[in-house]
Amino acid sequence: MAVDSSPSISIHITITIDPSKSEAFLEALRPTFEEVIKEPLNASIEVFQDAMTPGVFRIIENWNTSIEYMTNVQRKKDYYKPYFAAIEPMYLKPLEATVYNRFQGKEWKSNKERW
């Protein structure tokens, strides 16, 4: 069996907002979340809230594409504009994003749906 050698990345985004704006943040995120899950190159997206620090959210997006595609094509899509316009005033500190290359194949991957 051949191992898929196409690019695959994981983007971890940390957003720190005024905790009193958490519901407004999630409301602003919802339309963009719904658009991202429609993208054919999006493998998954998951949103987390820091258990110890109110107002800190982590979004983890897994994509079957390259960082170049994300930079030059995906992040320029129109549906991001109203999202960022709504959330940027909520920031307590600038958004942080880290991009990881995912290992190919299944040696370092396990998915167990338990939810």
C-alpha positions in Angstrom: 0.0 0.0 0.0 1.4 3.4 -1.0 1.8 6.1 1.6 0.1 9.4 0.6 2.9 12.0 0.1 0.7 15.0 -0.4 1.3 18.0 1.9 -0.7 18.0 5.1 -0.5 20.6 7.9 -2.0 21.4 11.2 -2.6 25.0 12.2 -2.9 25.8 15.9 -4.4 29.2 16.5 -4.6 30.8 20.0 -7.0 33.7 20.5 -7.1 35.6 23.7 -10.1 37.8 24.2 -11.9 39.7 26.9 -13.6 36.8 28.8 -16.9 38.8 28.9 -16.9 38.6 25.1 -16.7 34.8 24.9 -20.3 34.3 23.6 -19.9 37.1 21.1 -16.6 35.5 19.9 -18.3 32.1 19.3 -21.2 33.8 17.5 -18.7 35.6 15.2 -16.8 32.3 14.7 -19.8 30.2 13.7 -20.3 31.4 10.1 -16.6 31.0 9.4 -16.4 27.6 11.0 -19.3 26.5 8.8 -17.5 27.7 5.7 -14.2 26.1 6.7 -15.8 22.7 7.1 -17.1 22.9 3.6 -13.6 23.3 2.2 -12.5 20.2 0.3 -8.9 20.4 1.6 -10.0 20.8 5.3 -9.6 17.5 7.1 -10.9 18.8 10.4 -11.4 21.8 12.6 -11.9 21.8 16.4 -12.4 24.7 18.8 -11.2 24.5 22.4 -11.6 26.8 25.4 -8.7 27.0 28.0 -9.9 25.2 31.1 -7.8 27.5 33.4 -7.9 30.8 31.6 -11.2 32.4 30.6 -11.1 34.1 27.3 -8.4 31.9 25.8 -9.5 29.8 22.8 -7.5 27.3 20.7 -8.6 26.4 17.1 -6.9 23.4 15.6 -7.3 23.1 11.8 -5.9 20.1 9.9 -5.6 20.6 6.1 -4.6 18.4 3.3 -2.5 21.1 1.6 0.6 23.2 1.9 1.3 26.3 3.9 1.8 28.1 0.6 -1.8 27.3 -0.4 -3.1 28.5 3.0 -1.2 31.7 2.7 -1.8 32.5 -0.9 -5.4 31.2 -1.4 -7.2 30.0 1.7 -6.6 32.9 4.1 -7.7 35.4 1.4 -11.2 34.0 1.1 -14.0 36.6 1.7 -15.7 34.8 4.6 -12.8 35.5 6.9 -13.2 39.3 6.6 -16.4 39.8 8.8 -15.0 37.3 11.3 -11.8 39.2 11.8 -13.6 42.5 11.8 -15.8 41.3 14.6 -13.2 39.6 16.8 -10.2 41.9 16.5 -11.7 44.5 18.9 -12.1 41.7 21.4 -8.4 40.8 21.5 -6.5 41.2 24.7 -3.4 40.2 22.8 -2.6 39.5 19.2 -3.7 36.2 17.7 -1.0 33.5 17.7 -0.7 30.8 15.0 1.7 27.9 14.7 1.8 25.6 11.7 3.0 22.0 12.0 3.8 19.6 9.2 1.8 16.4 9.8 3.6 13.1 9.4 2.4 11.0 6.5 0.9 7.6 6.9 -0.6 6.2 10.0 2.4 5.5 12.1 1.9 8.6 14.3 -1.9 8.9 14.0 -4.8 7.6 15.9 -8.4 8.8 15.8 -11.0 7.3 18.1 -14.4 8.9 17.9 -15.7 8.9 21.5 -17.8 12.0 21.5 
